[in-house]
Amino acid sequence: MRKLKLKKVNEGVSTGQEWLKGSRKMIASYSPVDGALIGKARSTSKDDYETVISSAQEAFKTWRMMPAPKRGEIVRQFGDKLRAYKEPLGQLVSYEMGKSLQEGLGEVQEMIDICDFAVGLSRQLYGLTIHSERPLHRMYEQWHPLGIVGIISAFNFPVAVWAWNAAIAWVCGDVCVWKPSEKAPLSAVACQRIMAEVLAENNLPEGICCLTNGDYRVGEWMTKDKRVPLVSATGSTRMGRIVGKTVAERLGRSLLELGGNNAIIVTEDADLKLTVIGALFGAVGTCGQRCTSTRRLIIHKSMFKEVKNKMADAYKQLVIGNPLDQNNHVGPLIDQDAVSAYLDAIEQAKAAGGKVIVEGGVLEGEGYESGCYVKPCMIEVDAQYDIVKHETFAPILYIMKYDDLSEALAMQNDVPQGLSSAIMTTNLRAAEQFLSHQGSDCGIANVNIGTSGAEIGGAFGGEKETGGGRESGSDSWKAYMRRQTNTINYSTELPLAQGIKFDL
């Protein structure tokens, strides 16, 4: 297998084409694949941050004046660059984050797809025409860019979620300042370099696409900054509470994509082939580190034993190892903290009375030197266990049984999170009940597919402690713009609304 080779990288702060070297503090990126140091990225100082924001402010003055389809052309060029760099960027994502190479390449493809979506959207930022109650008056709504969009992304999708935000924000006329996870800074540096090529080739001002790097303090500067009208943050519910509160205190806007605790309901007439494939990928894909990962499998009592046995057999076929080797199904967790959380969750489930169906544990020996490789685990539990209501970012699947669909829906919804959900059924009534207002309370509800693997065409996001935000497709673009209502009087009179008289 060819090992990924990288050039030395020591920049981490960019105002577009220019890379700042003000801070001497470096962020080391170690691969969970083999524990090796990949490289270092420069951390953002407060002075660096001020330079970045000033650059973004200046760029916005020019960028907002370009017609939206022209902005879409720039995004189209960025998408073409991503096509050219898909393989090396996908390899870097896989190596730095630990997801399989197929998922790394898929993440870059997701960036390409959102660019294509945004290009079409650049000609569809529609307003409304409204009939006025006053004669010879016209009312309409239009949308204007906000300004600087701050983007805080998480390690599990180190590039795609940024692109969801950035591509849409750019065609809306906004400029972007990105704060990636400090656990995957080099993937962000690579993306910034790619977009910098596009900016330079089009002689566009610095600041349309900016990069910062660092720990939570850089995020704090952004969330407290009145010059950043919208902060889009992806991460834990704990982080989202802090971001949402801080931005709200200054009456700014926040777009929050937070935790998930996703369930698949399996009815008595489910297609078991679809069920096993969907549940298995949902539970172990990205080593259980997706916000849409399947955490709970809620199985009808008549099918429980059969589904449990088929899932256990499927788990035995999983191959765990270096994610750059496409013969492997499951790569590592991101770091030792994630391993500790995984082990602690298993112990909590056991202590509560859970029955281990597929044993977990940390793998050791050749190929597992990083200490981040763990065995996907399946535990039979009661739905009321505290640990079942908690999101653990690891490949732990809790299975439980139910008597009727109403009970299953109550079990699914009885968690604080509300991101993704699915039902496996061939019963039309069950499917429609699941999708009705009496059914799933999640932002995403699927029938006969798993909880993981959303397409960019639909709005992505969830309810309850997932934050309520929506990114990517549909009309999510409205989050990145401000709405304005306009009334034009083309008469020689000045009638007031509601028939109010004010004569002199």
Buried (B, 14 or more C-beta within 10 A) or exposed (E): EEEBEBEEBEBBBBBBBBBBEBBEEBBEBBBBBBEEEBBBBBBBBEEBBEBBBBBBBBBBEEBBEBEBBEBBBBBBBBBEBBEEBBEBBBBBBBBBBBBBBBBBBBBBBBBBBBBBBBBEBBEEBEEEEEEBEBEEBBBBEBBEBBBBBBBBBBBBBBBBBBBBBBBBBBBBBBBBBBBBBBBBBBBBBBBBBBBBBBBEEEEBBBBBBBBBBBBEEBBEBBBBBEBBBBBBBBBBBEBBBBBBEBBEEEEBBBBBBBBBBBBBBBBBEBBBEBBBBBBBBBBBBBBBBBBBBBBBBBBBEEBBEEBBEBBEEBBEEBEBBBBBBEEBBBBBBBBEEBBEBBBEBBEBBBEBEBEEBBEBEBBEEEBBEBBBBBBBBBBBBBBEBEBBBBBBBBBBBBBBBBEEBEBBBEBBBBBEBBBBBBBBBBBEEBBEBBBEEEBBBBBBBBBBBBBBBBEBEBBBBBBBBBBBBBBBBBEBBBBBBBEEEEEEBEEEEEBEEEEEEEEE
